[in-house]
Amino acid sequence: MINGNKKSIMSVVYTVFTLILIALLTVFINQGIANTAKVQAIEIKQAVTESSVKTISEDIKEIKSDIKTLLSRDK
């Protein structure tokens, strides 16, 4: 009888331990996914910023060229 109780107690302990382990793994996996998403969002923001800077730089060059053209017409 005592031996049967020990087996059932150990079974409960193993089940609880397994559930805790699964919960911890789930939390770590979810944090990894969240961190990956954050990194991707940051990379997208950087790419958009770099593209915007390039576009602004090109626009400034065009404006300078247009101003030079207009100034040369006045002469």
C-alpha atoms as an extended CHARMM CRD file, in Angstrom:
* protein
*
        75  EXT
         1         1  MET       CA              0.0000000000        0.0000000000        0.0000000000  PROA      1               0.0000000000
         2         2  ILE       CA              2.7590000000        2.4230000000        0.9330000000  PROA      2               0.0000000000
         3         3  ASN       CA              4.6700000000        1.5310000000       -2.2250000000  PROA      3               0.0000000000
         4         4  GLY       CA              1.5880000000        2.3340000000       -4.3450000000  PROA      4               0.0000000000
         5         5  ASN       CA              1.2320000000        5.7360000000       -2.6850000000  PROA      5               0.0000000000
         6         6  LYS       CA              4.8950000000        6.5250000000       -3.4120000000  PROA      6               0.0000000000
         7         7  LYS       CA              4.3890000000        5.6540000000       -7.0750000000  PROA      7               0.0000000000
         8         8  SER       CA              1.3240000000        7.8710000000       -7.3700000000  PROA      8               0.0000000000
         9         9  ILE       CA              3.0770000000       10.7290000000       -5.5680000000  PROA      9               0.0000000000
        10        10  MET       CA              6.1050000000       10.3960000000       -7.8570000000  PROA      10              0.0000000000
        11        11  SER       CA              3.7870000000       10.3030000000      -10.8540000000  PROA      11              0.0000000000
        12        12  VAL       CA              2.1820000000       13.5660000000       -9.7300000000  PROA      12              0.0000000000
        13        13  VAL       CA              5.6010000000       15.1120000000       -9.0890000000  PROA      13              0.0000000000
        14        14  TYR       CA              6.8310000000       14.1230000000      -12.5620000000  PROA      14              0.0000000000
        15        15  THR       CA              3.6430000000       15.4300000000      -14.1640000000  PROA      15              0.0000000000
        16        16  VAL       CA              3.9340000000       18.7760000000      -12.3650000000  PROA      16              0.0000000000
        17        17  PHE       CA              7.6360000000       18.9970000000      -13.2310000000  PROA      17              0.0000000000
        18        18  THR       CA              6.8660000000       18.2560000000      -16.8870000000  PROA      18              0.0000000000
        19        19  LEU       CA              4.1420000000       20.9070000000      -16.9880000000  PROA      19              0.0000000000
        20        20  ILE       CA              6.4610000000       23.4870000000      -15.4200000000  PROA      20              0.0000000000
        21        21  LEU       CA              9.1650000000       22.6010000000      -17.9370000000  PROA      21              0.0000000000
        22        22  ILE       CA              6.7240000000       22.9500000000      -20.8360000000  PROA      22              0.0000000000
        23        23  ALA       CA              5.5410000000       26.3180000000      -19.4810000000  PROA      23              0.0000000000
        24        24  LEU       CA              9.1180000000       27.5980000000      -19.1740000000  PROA      24              0.0000000000
        25        25  LEU       CA              9.9940000000       26.4440000000      -22.6720000000  PROA      25              0.0000000000
        26        26  THR       CA              6.8760000000       28.1370000000      -24.0190000000  PROA      26              0.0000000000
        27        27  VAL       CA              7.8140000000       31.4040000000      -22.3080000000  PROA      27              0.0000000000
        28        28  PHE       CA             11.3690000000       31.2830000000      -23.6640000000  PROA      28              0.0000000000
        29        29  ILE       CA             10.1650000000       30.4750000000      -27.1780000000  PROA      29              0.0000000000
        30        30  ASN       CA              7.6330000000       33.3230000000      -27.0820000000  PROA      30              0.0000000000
        31        31  GLN       CA             10.3000000000       35.7500000000      -25.8620000000  PROA      31              0.0000000000
        32        32  GLY       CA             12.5770000000       34.6350000000      -28.6810000000  PROA      32              0.0000000000
        33        33  ILE       CA              9.8320000000       35.2140000000      -31.2230000000  PROA      33              0.0000000000
        34        34  ALA       CA              9.0650000000       38.6310000000      -29.7330000000  PROA      34              0.0000000000
        35        35  ASN       CA             12.7430000000       39.6140000000      -29.7920000000  PROA      35              0.0000000000
        36        36  THR       CA             13.0410000000       38.4630000000      -33.4000000000  PROA      36              0.0000000000
        37        37  ALA       CA             10.0230000000       40.5660000000      -34.3230000000  PROA      37              0.0000000000
        38        38  LYS       CA             11.5160000000       43.5960000000      -32.5510000000  PROA      38              0.0000000000
        39        39  VAL       CA             14.8060000000       43.1750000000      -34.3970000000  PROA      39              0.0000000000
        40        40  GLN       CA             12.9970000000       42.8820000000      -37.7220000000  PROA      40              0.0000000000
        41        41  ALA       CA             10.9540000000       45.9980000000      -36.9590000000  PROA      41              0.0000000000
        42        42  ILE       CA             14.1340000000       47.9060000000      -36.1230000000  PROA      42              0.0000000000
        43        43  GLU       CA             15.7870000000       46.7100000000      -39.3400000000  PROA      43              0.0000000000
        44        44  ILE       CA             12.7540000000       47.8040000000      -41.3620000000  PROA      44              0.0000000000
        45        45  LYS       CA             12.8090000000       51.2380000000      -39.7020000000  PROA      45              0.0000000000
        46        46  GLN       CA             16.5190000000       51.5770000000      -40.4740000000  PROA      46              0.0000000000
        47        47  ALA       CA             15.9600000000       50.5770000000      -44.0940000000  PROA      47              0.0000000000
        48        48  VAL       CA             13.1330000000       53.0900000000      -44.4580000000  PROA      48              0.0000000000
        49        49  THR       CA             15.2620000000       55.7920000000      -42.8410000000  PROA      49              0.0000000000
        50        50  GLU       CA             18.2070000000       55.0450000000      -45.1240000000  PROA      50              0.0000000000
        51        51  SER       CA             15.9190000000       55.0960000000      -48.1500000000  PROA      51              0.0000000000
        52        52  SER       CA             14.4090000000       58.3950000000      -47.0250000000  PROA      52              0.0000000000
        53        53  VAL       CA             17.8520000000       59.9170000000      -46.5280000000  PROA      53              0.0000000000
        54        54  LYS       CA             18.9000000000       58.8030000000      -50.0100000000  PROA      54              0.0000000000
        55        55  THR       CA             15.7160000000       60.2030000000      -51.5160000000  PROA      55              0.0000000000
        56        56  ILE       CA             16.1320000000       63.5020000000      -49.6830000000  PROA      56              0.0000000000
        57        57  SER       CA             19.7610000000       63.6820000000      -50.7930000000  PROA      57              0.0000000000
        58        58  GLU       CA             18.7550000000       63.1040000000      -54.4110000000  PROA      58              0.0000000000
        59        59  ASP       CA             16.0090000000       65.7270000000      -54.1250000000  PROA      59              0.0000000000
        60        60  ILE       CA             18.4970000000       68.2490000000      -52.7410000000  PROA      60              0.0000000000
        61        61  LYS       CA             20.8510000000       67.5700000000      -55.6530000000  PROA      61              0.0000000000
        62        62  GLU       CA             17.9950000000       68.1310000000      -58.1200000000  PROA      62              0.0000000000
        63        63  ILE       CA             17.0070000000       71.3710000000      -56.4020000000  PROA      63              0.0000000000
        64        64  LYS       CA             20.6170000000       72.6090000000      -56.5120000000  PROA      64              0.0000000000
        65        65  SER       CA             20.7750000000       71.7570000000      -60.1940000000  PROA      65              0.0000000000
        66        66  ASP       CA             17.5030000000       73.5670000000      -60.8610000000  PROA      66              0.0000000000
        67        67  ILE       CA             18.7080000000       76.6270000000      -58.9460000000  PROA      67              0.0000000000
        68        68  LYS       CA             21.9630000000       76.6760000000      -60.9250000000  PROA      68              0.0000000000
        69        69  THR       CA             19.9780000000       76.4230000000      -64.1570000000  PROA      69              0.0000000000
        70        70  LEU       CA             17.6930000000       79.2620000000      -63.1370000000  PROA      70              0.0000000000
        71        71  LEU       CA             20.6140000000       81.4340000000      -62.0520000000  PROA      71              0.0000000000
        72        72  SER       CA             22.4410000000       80.8230000000      -65.3050000000  PROA      72              0.0000000000
        73        73  ARG       CA             19.3460000000       81.9220000000      -67.2570000000  PROA      73              0.0000000000
        74        74  ASP       CA             19.3320000000       85.2580000000      -65.4660000000  PROA      74              0.0000000000
        75        75  LYS       CA             22.8700000000       86.0800000000      -66.5750000000  PROA      75              0.0000000000
